[in-house]
Amino acid sequence: MKLGTLVRFQRSRPMIKAILVAAVALFLTCASAVVRPATDERTMYGFEGPLEQNWLPRVVAGWPASFLVDSPDTSVPHQIGPQDHFRPGPFLADLGFWAVVTLGALKIWRWLRR
């Protein structure tokens, strides 16, 4: 192996690591949409009948911050789908959380390999 090739590889390692961490964090963030945590958010599902019958808990998805919320206007009630509301702020917070978790797992992996 030529010395120049080795130097180029050593320079590109941090970028490869950053891309790997970003890809794993994005995958884990999207996979966390399967988690449906309990919430105290409520929304109006319909207008017929008494108010307490229509004012129901809203279904949310994502962990640790819920970035998908059920839209009572356009979607199937109490189900998360592509037409529901997307919250970019909590999505970025989840992405950052999973990036930190991934970096921590990489550090522990390197520490255990020594």
SESEFI-569889 format. One record per residue: y, z, x of N, C-alpha, C, O in turn; chain; residue number from 1. Coordinates in steps of 0.001 Angstrom, whole numbers, plus 500000, padded with zeros to 6 digits. Layout:
<recs>
Y,Z,X,Y,Z,X,Y,Z,X,Y,Z,X,A,NUM
...
</recs>
This chain:
<recs>
498827,500000,500853,500000,500000,500000,501231,500000,500895,501311,500746,501870,A,1
502185,499152,500544,503409,499073,501327,504294,500273,501028,504252,500848,499940,A,2
505086,500632,502012,505973,501780,501874,507015,501537,500780,507352,502457,500035,A,3
507529,500303,500677,508533,499985,499657,507998,500169,498250,508711,500647,497367,A,4
506738,499791,498037,506121,499953,496721,505986,501425,496371,506229,501823,495233,A,5
505596,502235,497354,505458,503673,497136,506803,504309,496810,506885,505168,495933,A,6
507864,503891,497513,509197,504443,497260,509662,504057,495857,510226,504888,495145,A,7
509432,502799,495449,509821,502370,494107,509061,503156,493039,509631,503516,492009,A,8
507777,503422,493283,506992,504196,492325,507518,505622,492224,507614,506171,491127,A,9
507859,506227,493364,508380,507595,493351,509715,507668,492608,510001,508663,491942,A,10
510530,506616,492721,511814,506605,492016,511625,506433,490512,512414,506956,489725,A,11
510596,505711,490113,510405,505445,488684,509637,506554,487966,509551,506536,486738,A,12
509081,507512,488692,508309,508583,488048,509115,509412,487057,508614,509705,485971,A,13
510362,509807,487391,511124,510573,486389,511381,509776,485106,511370,510333,484009,A,14
511613,508465,485256,511843,507648,484068,510561,507521,483241,510606,507565,482012,A,15
509435,507365,483907,508158,507295,483198,507891,508610,482469,507416,508615,481334,A,16
508202,509722,483132,508009,511038,482514,508917,511198,481292,508488,511720,480263,A,17
510174,510748,481406,511104,510859,480281,510648,509999,479104,510733,510423,477951,A,18
510169,508801,479392,509683,507924,478324,508446,508529,477667,508304,508491,476445,A,19
507559,509082,478475,506353,509723,477940,506709,510913,477048,506162,511058,475955,A,20
507617,511756,477511,508033,512928,476728,508689,512483,475425,508410,513049,474368,A,21
509562,511471,475490,510233,510986,474280,509228,510400,473289,509346,510618,472083,A,22
508245,509661,473790,507247,509055,472898,506377,510117,472233,506106,510039,471035,A,23
505940,511106,473005,505107,512173,472439,505919,513008,471447,505413,513384,470390,A,24
507186,513298,471790,508036,514074,470879,508281,513315,469578,508271,513916,468504,A,25
508501,512005,469659,508697,511208,468450,507433,511187,467599,507502,511297,466375,A,26
506285,511046,468243,505018,511062,467505,504813,512407,466806,504452,512444,465630,A,27
505042,513512,467524,504843,514834,466926,505844,515108,465806,505505,515756,464815,A,28
507073,514620,465958,508071,514794,464901,507652,514050,463640,507724,514595,462539,A,29
507220,512814,463802,506767,512037,462634,505498,512636,462031,505325,512633,460812,A,30
504616,513148,462882,503387,513764,462376,503680,515068,461641,502912,515473,460769,A,31
504786,515729,461986,505106,516988,461311,505556,516760,459870,505719,517726,459125,A,32
505761,515516,459460,506113,515235,458059,504960,515565,457123,505153,515665,455912,A,33
503767,515734,457673,502612,516121,456861,502753,517572,456401,502233,517947,455350,A,34
503453,518382,457185,503627,519804,456864,504655,519927,455741,505751,519373,455835,A,35
504309,520635,454704,505190,520848,453555,505479,522343,453437,504791,523047,452698,A,36
506494,522839,454162,506770,524278,454116,507356,524706,452771,507932,523904,452035,A,37
507193,525977,452481,507801,526543,451274,509313,526586,451472,509795,526809,452582,A,38
510039,526375,450412,511492,526349,450515,512116,527004,449290,511486,527130,448240,A,39
513360,527415,449450,514084,527973,448311,515040,526940,447706,515816,527269,446808,A,40
514991,525695,448190,515818,524634,447613,515329,524308,446209,514127,524244,445954,A,41
516270,524106,445314,515916,523731,443941,516730,522500,443556,517826,522274,444070,A,42
516174,521717,442648,516870,520540,442141,516479,520305,440693,515492,520858,440208,A,43
517260,519482,440006,517046,519219,438583,516099,518036,438409,516423,516911,438790,A,44
514921,518298,437829,513930,517266,437523,513950,516995,436021,513096,517507,435298,A,45
514897,516209,435543,514970,515870,434126,516028,516676,433403,516587,517633,433940,A,46
516291,516263,432157,517344,516909,431376,516871,517353,429998,517653,517933,429244,A,47
515620,517099,429649,515119,517488,428337,514601,518920,428379,513978,519331,429358,A,48
514853,519657,427346,514334,521013,427270,515258,522029,427914,516377,521703,428310,A,49
514779,523270,428018,515599,524333,428594,515834,524118,430092,515055,523458,430780,A,50
516920,524690,430559,517335,524509,431950,516296,525032,432933,516032,524384,433947,A,51
515705,526182,432658,514735,526764,433594,513460,525928,433707,512723,526053,434685,A,52
513200,525086,432726,512029,524214,432776,512262,523029,433723,511308,522509,434302,A,53
513511,522602,433883,513827,521435,434701,514338,521789,436091,514277,520950,436990,A,54
514830,522980,436292,515394,523405,437573,514250,523961,438418,513953,525155,438367,A,55
513603,523074,439204,512361,523410,439896,512527,523361,441410,513474,522756,441911,A,56
511603,523998,442147,511667,523928,443612,511522,522487,444098,510741,521711,443547,A,57
512277,522143,445127,512255,520803,445708,511188,520748,446795,511047,521682,447585,A,58
510445,519658,446832,509430,519457,447867,510123,518928,449117,510900,517974,449051,A,59
509835,519557,450261,510398,519127,451541,509253,518889,452517,508146,519390,452325,A,60
509534,518115,453568,508512,517824,454571,509150,517830,455949,510320,517486,456115,A,61
508350,518230,456939,508810,518316,458324,508784,519755,458792,509041,520685,458028,A,62
508468,519917,460073,508449,521258,460634,508914,521192,462075,508499,520270,462776,A,63
509726,522078,462561,510241,523333,462018,511425,523152,461068,511686,524040,460257,A,64
512145,522041,461141,513234,521789,460192,512807,520668,459249,512238,519668,459688,A,65
513073,520827,457990,512646,519833,456997,513604,518642,457011,514783,518779,456683,A,66
513085,517474,457392,513942,516292,457483,513683,515277,456373,514396,514277,456289,A,67
512698,515501,455532,512458,514672,454347,512492,515572,453117,511826,516607,453080,A,68
513270,515175,452108,513347,515967,450878,513114,515064,449675,513523,513902,449664,A,69
512465,515603,448684,512150,514862,447468,513427,514542,446705,514264,515417,446479,A,70
513568,513299,446317,514706,512858,445519,514275,512781,444059,513425,511956,443724,A,71
514828,513606,443184,514391,513584,441788,514855,512337,441035,514339,512044,439956,A,72
515818,511600,441583,516369,510438,440887,515502,509190,441025,515342,508439,440063,A,73
514944,508965,442206,514314,507670,442477,512837,507738,442807,512213,506698,443016,A,74
512266,508902,442859,510893,508983,443358,509957,509616,442343,510370,510085,441283,A,75
508698,509612,442702,507699,510341,441927,507978,511831,442130,508052,512278,443275,A,76
508134,512606,441071,508456,514026,441234,507388,514776,442033,506188,514564,441862,A,77
507856,515640,442892,507024,516533,443694,506112,515796,444675,505031,516285,445002,A,78
506538,514631,445143,505809,513900,446179,506813,513308,447155,507871,512821,446758,A,79
506466,513357,448445,507305,512758,449476,506871,511312,449658,505682,511023,449795,A,80
507841,510407,449659,507554,508988,449843,508687,508308,450599,509649,508966,450995,A,81
508583,506998,450802,509610,506291,451577,510967,506227,450883,511970,505991,451556,A,82
511041,506421,449594,512302,506340,448865,513045,507676,448824,514142,507739,448268,A,83
512495,508723,449383,513130,510041,449347,514226,510149,450401,514411,509257,451228,A,84
514951,511270,450347,516100,511463,451235,515647,511827,452649,514767,512666,452842,A,85
516271,511171,453632,516034,511444,455052,517254,512172,455585,518385,511737,455369,A,86
517029,513284,456285,518114,514063,456885,518089,513846,458395,517175,514333,459061,A,87
519071,513126,458959,519033,512830,460395,519250,514061,461281,518672,514134,462365,A,88
520059,515018,460854,520307,516205,461673,519045,517015,461943,518723,517273,463103,A,89
518325,517422,460902,517067,518136,461134,516026,517296,461868,515200,517839,462602,A,90
516056,515964,461675,515122,515104,462401,515396,515176,463902,514464,515284,464699,A,91
516669,515116,464291,517014,515223,465714,516700,516613,466255,516292,516753,467408,A,92
516888,517641,465433,516527,518994,465861,515023,519103,466094,514591,519695,467083,A,93
514223,518537,465192,512766,518523,465379,512381,517740,466624,511503,518157,467380,A,94
513039,516602,466835,512751,515788,468015,513033,516577,469291,512242,516536,470233,A,95
514148,517288,469326,514460,518122,470485,513467,519257,470664,513066,519565,471787,A,96
513070,519878,469565,512082,520954,469638,510775,520452,470233,510227,521070,471146,A,97
510271,519323,469715,508997,518804,470214,509120,518275,471641,508134,518286,472379,A,98
510306,517811,472051,510500,517403,473446,510397,518616,474371,509783,518538,475435,A,99
510996,519730,473967,510905,520957,474775,509462,521459,474828,508996,521893,475881,A,100
508757,521403,473703,507345,521816,473683,506516,520923,474604,505658,521414,475337,A,101
506768,519618,474569,506030,518686,475424,506327,518940,476893,505412,518936,477716,A,102
507592,519161,477234,507938,519471,478629,507280,520769,479082,506791,520856,480208,A,103
507266,521770,478219,506597,523026,478553,505111,522841,478768,504535,523427,479684,A,104
504481,522027,477925,503048,521756,478085,502775,521019,479396,501773,521288,480059,A,105
503658,520093,479772,503493,519391,481054,503628,520351,482233,502872,520261,483200,A,106
504586,521265,482151,504755,522243,483239,503534,523151,483360,503067,523425,484465,A,107
503027,523609,482239,501826,524454,482271,500643,523668,482812,499853,524205,483588,A,108
500505,522407,482417,499420,521556,482915,499510,521395,484433,498499,521475,485131,A,109
500725,521169,484941,500874,521031,486397,500604,522346,487104,500042,522357,488199,A,110
500995,523452,486492,500769,524754,487110,499276,525073,487164,498798,525617,488160,A,111
498539,524742,486110,497099,525007,486078,496320,524094,487017,495260,524480,487510,A,112
496818,522908,487268,496119,521972,488149,496218,522366,489614,495417,521895,490423,A,113
497165,523207,489980,497337,523604,491391,496268,524528,491837,496263,524956,492991,A,114
</recs>
